[in-house]
């Protein structure tokens, strides 16, 4: 029995070898959120995976949101959470809470989990060193733009500080808050932020962790996960997707159209899903590649 277990482990390591060689020195941007961020065992597993990537010679960068934590904090502050066309309406009062939760709480938690393994992670906000510059984004309702407050769309990325951290052997952990040229602070979608950063860093991969197995062929009738599709195929499917999947798949599309060779949507509820995707021949989830 012991021998069988040992052999299985050895086979896994051998299977990982060509991928370890191929991705040595590669920058990988990981969007972290959803259930993987709220369950203790999955949080610890995620931190281990990120450290493993770092120790295996890759350059991981984590971009995170914090939807559940923000809703919880707004609730405690007596501020109603309202959504228009899938986007959180962000008043100045709500923005103070969003900024505090993302930068002061969620970011610290992730940095702390990673740094149990060594002095690797450094927390940043999209405001730091003008990493993300955003403009006010309007929701579109029945074809008309609707003002939803301090919700931003990224128009510029300056990845200098992130590259400096990577060159220094660190793991940047970035919250999706941005500043505008008008000095307004904006809440930006973390999927979109991760895609914009992956393009700016010329990353080899964008990996979006989510709460489903991947992109389904035709939800809810056909629950087969699509393993692989091209940017053109994905673009044709976008109008048919559920509202929760749209920002994730749009992020993948933006990344591969912007020069990132591969983008993936993975199930963050699967323990060590990051390692299964990067270092096994089968991989898991859905992979998007350029057309």
Residue pairs with C-beta under 8 A, 6 or more apart in sequence:
12 280
15 279
15 280
15 281
16 279
16 280
19 278
19 279
19 280
20 56
20 57
20 279
23 56
23 57
23 58
23 204
23 205
23 278
24 56
24 57
24 58
25 57
25 58
25 59
26 58
26 59
26 203
26 204
26 205
27 58
27 59
27 61
27 166
27 201
27 202
27 203
27 204
28 53
28 58
28 59
28 60
28 61
28 203
28 204
28 205
28 206
28 207
28 278
29 60
29 61
29 63
29 194
29 197
29 198
29 201
29 203
29 205
29 206
29 207
30 50
30 60
30 61
30 62
30 63
30 194
30 207
30 209
30 274
31 63
31 64
31 65
31 190
31 191
31 193
31 194
31 206
31 207
31 208
31 209
31 248
31 251
32 46
32 62
32 63
32 64
32 110
32 209
32 268
33 64
33 65
33 66
33 67
33 190
33 209
33 210
33 268
34 209
34 210
34 211
34 268
35 42
35 211
35 268
35 269
36 42
36 43
36 46
36 209
36 211
36 268
36 269
36 273
37 43
37 46
37 64
37 66
37 68
37 69
37 106
37 268
38 68
39 269
41 271
42 268
42 269
42 271
43 109
43 113
44 113
45 271
45 272
46 113
46 209
46 268
46 274
47 110
47 113
47 114
47 116
47 117
48 117
48 272
49 272
49 273
49 274
49 275
50 60
50 62
50 114
50 121
50 171
50 274
51 114
51 117
51 118
51 120
51 171
52 275
53 60
53 274
53 275
53 278
54 60
54 120
54 171
58 278
59 166
60 171
61 162
61 166
61 171
61 172
61 174
61 197
61 201
61 203
62 110
62 121
62 171
62 172
62 173
62 174
63 174
63 176
63 190
63 193
63 194
63 197
64 102
64 106
64 107
64 110
64 173
64 174
64 175
64 176
64 190
65 102
65 176
65 189
65 190
65 191
66 101
66 102
66 105
66 106
66 175
67 88
69 101
69 105
69 106
70 81
70 88
70 97
70 98
70 101
70 102
71 81
73 97
73 100
73 101
73 105
74 80
74 81
74 94
74 97
75 81
77 93
77 97
79 91
79 93
79 94
79 97
81 88
82 88
82 89
83 89
84 139
84 141
84 146
84 148
85 139
85 140
85 141
85 146
86 139
86 243
86 244
86 246
86 247
87 137
87 139
87 148
87 151
87 189
88 94
88 98
88 148
88 151
88 187
89 148
89 149
89 151
90 98
90 148
90 149
90 150
90 151
90 186
90 187
91 149
91 150
92 149
92 150
94 149
94 150
95 149
95 150
95 185
95 186
95 187
98 177
98 187
99 125
99 177
99 185
99 187
102 125
102 175
102 176
102 177
103 123
103 125
103 127
103 175
103 177
106 175
107 123
107 124
107 125
107 173
107 174
107 175
108 123
110 121
110 123
110 173
111 121
111 122
111 123
111 173
114 120
114 121
114 171
114 173
115 121
120 169
120 170
120 171
121 170
121 171
121 172
121 173
122 165
122 170
122 171
122 172
122 173
123 173
123 174
123 175
124 131
124 161
124 162
124 165
124 172
124 173
124 174
124 175
125 131
125 174
125 175
125 177
126 132
126 134
126 154
126 174
126 175
126 176
126 177
126 178
126 179
126 188
126 193
127 177
127 178
127 179
127 185
128 161
129 158
129 160
129 161
130 156
130 158
130 179
131 157
131 158
131 159
131 161
131 162
131 174
131 178
131 197
132 154
132 156
132 157
132 176
132 177
132 178
132 179
132 188
132 193
132 196
132 197
133 154
133 155
133 156
133 157
133 158
133 178
133 179
133 180
133 181
134 152
134 153
134 154
134 155
134 178
134 179
134 180
134 186
134 188
135 152
135 153
135 155
135 180
135 181
135 186
136 147
136 150
136 151
136 152
136 153
136 180
136 184
136 186
137 148
137 151
137 152
137 153
137 186
138 145
138 146
138 147
138 148
139 145
139 146
139 148
139 151
140 146
150 184
150 185
150 186
150 187
151 186
151 187
151 188
152 178
152 180
152 186
152 187
152 188
153 188
153 192
154 178
154 188
154 192
154 193
154 196
157 196
157 197
157 199
157 200
158 200
159 197
159 200
159 201
161 172
162 172
162 174
162 197
162 201
163 201
165 171
165 172
166 172
174 193
174 197
176 187
176 188
176 189
176 190
176 193
176 194
177 185
177 186
177 187
177 188
178 185
178 186
178 188
178 193
179 185
179 186
180 186
189 247
191 208
191 247
191 248
191 250
191 251
192 247
192 250
192 251
192 254
194 206
194 208
194 251
195 206
195 250
195 251
195 252
195 254
195 255
195 258
195 263
196 254
197 203
198 205
198 206
198 255
198 258
198 260
198 263
199 254
199 255
199 258
199 259
199 260
202 259
202 260
203 255
203 260
204 260
204 261
204 262
205 260
205 261
205 262
205 263
205 264
205 278
206 251
206 252
206 255
206 260
206 262
206 263
206 264
207 263
207 264
207 266
207 274
207 277
207 278
208 248
208 251
208 252
208 263
208 264
208 265
208 266
209 266
209 267
209 268
209 273
209 274
210 245
210 248
210 265
210 266
210 267
210 268
211 267
211 268
211 269
212 245
212 265
212 267
213 225
213 267
213 284
213 285
214 225
214 226
214 227
214 265
214 266
214 267
214 284
214 285
214 286
215 225
215 226
215 229
215 234
215 237
215 241
215 245
215 249
215 265
215 286
216 222
216 223
216 224
216 225
216 226
217 223
217 224
217 225
217 226
218 240
219 242
225 285
225 286
226 286
227 283
227 286
227 287
228 286
228 287
228 288
228 289
229 237
229 286
229 287
229 288
229 289
230 288
230 289
230 290
230 291
231 253
231 256
231 257
231 288
231 289
231 290
231 291
232 291
233 291
234 249
234 252
234 253
234 288
235 253
237 249
238 246
238 249
238 250
238 253
241 249
248 265
249 265
249 288
251 263
252 263
252 264
252 265
252 288
253 263
253 288
255 263
255 288
256 262
256 263
256 288
256 289
256 290
257 290
261 289
261 290
262 287
262 288
262 289
263 287
263 288
263 289
264 277
264 283
264 285
264 286
264 287
264 288
265 285
265 286
265 288
266 273
266 274
266 277
266 284
266 285
267 273
267 284
267 285
270 276
270 284
273 284
273 285
276 283
276 284
277 283
277 284
277 285
